[in-house]
Amino acid sequence: MRVLAQIELARNDFWRFAKSVRTIDESVGQLRPFPDPDEYPYLKTLHDAIHHNNMTIILKARQMFVSYLLVADGLWRAFCSDKKMGEVFGGLIVSKREDDVKYLISRVKEMYHSLPLGWQVYNPISVESQVRIAFKRGGELRGLPASENIGRTHTASWVLLDEGAFLPFARQMWAGLVSTVGATGKVIMPSTPNGKFNFFHDVWNGENTFKKVFLHWSDHPFRDEKWKYKMKPEIDPNDQGIWDQEMEGSFITQAGKKVYPEFSRSIHVREFADDKGSKDIIYRSWDFGFHHPACLWLKENGRDQMCVLMEYMGEDVSTREFARKVLELSEAQFPNARWKDVCDIAGRQKQSISDKNEKSDVDVLHSMGIYPAANKINIRTGLELVHQALKMRADGHPGLLVDSGCETLIDGFLGGYHYPDRESPGETPEKDGYYDHVHDCLRYLVFQINKWRKRMKKPRRRKSFHEEYAY
């Protein structure tokens, strides 16, 4: 088949183009054929998603050939565009550091130079540098390190935000890129997770027009449980959640040792029944702060287990606004309940950040008819009480259960709430401004409930191991 006929077919079919591409296998330092879509069907599914959607976000495991696929897609579009036919393609590859940008552009060059000679003669390179490759017929790919001005200073019809969860200035870049790319351009943002404090996490979990694609390690045709058994100790030797982040798509970040290693999703997480008509006592626990104030709702069931029913975390909100929202949720979910409240004792002294006319956060609650108990609690004492509540009791059940909807609290148990250092945990968990708020709420609540129980001065009822009880 003549070169022009081959190229014409490849212009309309990425996988025909990819068959002519070779990539470097870095494990052996040799050129290899581009992955076959029949052998790696998830790659075809991914490219279809990119091709048919203007905006695509990809939550991926490591080493899934995703970067190769995406830079090959950029090369395909740049190579096949022709300004004489009215086709103008400007691709932009954005990565965290300049070295990463140079590496990705070098992969584009390797793929181009692996094309048949006739193809290279058809559309030769007109400009080539470490961060740019342009073709005689008009298409080009440019690489840039992340900066807040990218969206305002560069135009592009195709943008790859490489490892989007790790990009600085991601929100500022996106604000500029929306208008730059326009209605017909494409934005692709692949990444492994990097916690919950970034643009990537917000896009993945938000309601938006991005097409969401999740690539689990098991989507790879040559990975199975035997492979996992071999690889997990190498990737996650200290069992600190690196595997979950890099391979399972977990947004929980854990730099140090878990605070509550005894927590188990299978043991402690439940689906609680609808409590809207309950006339029971519902406990609320408050932790203050402008950026992420938090509240937990808890009740004791017939087995004297502490059951966390609901959580709520505010964002950049005054104490008064936060309290109004908590009262709205309380009335909507538990309209017939009787209330007992507990809070951080520091709320008595701290001046509310946004309520300058109030003496303290507790004063704000008092003005709204909420009178929380507050105790000066040694952190280690509070942590130990939660440890005890998580343990299995003599009746074969734990003393603390958590509703599955309390995602932040559960993520904290699984490692988001951790000590600063793996090897020397120290006395105080990391104050990350997120997980620590809901876990402080839990600590206040467990301490106060234990205090109230002691005041009752009567034995707590314990059902037999086999007796059923309602959640």
Secondary structure, 3 states (H helix, E strand, C coil): CCHHHHHHHHHCCHHHHHCCCEEEECCCCEEEECCCCCCCHHHHHHHHHHHHCCEEEEEECCCCCHHHHHHHHHHHHHHHCCHHHCCCCEEEEEECCHHHHHHHHHHHHHHHHCCCHHHHHHCCEEEEECCEEEECCCCEEEEEECCCCHHHHCCCCEEEECCHHHCCCHHHHHHHHHHHHCCCCEEEEEECCCCCCCHHHHHHHCCCCCEEEEECHHHCCCCCHHHHHHHHHHHCCCCCCHHHHHHCCCCCCCCCCECCCCCCHHHHEECCCCCCCCCCEEEEEEECCCCCCEEEEEEECCCCCEEEEEEEECCCCCHHHHHHHHHHHHHHHCCCCEEEEEEEHHHHCCCCCCCCCCCCHHHHHHHCCCCCEEECCCHHHHHHHHHHHHCECCCCCECEEEECCCHHHHHHHHHHCECCCCCCCCCCCCCCCCHHHHHHHHHHHHHHHHHHHHHHCCCCCCCCCCCCCCC
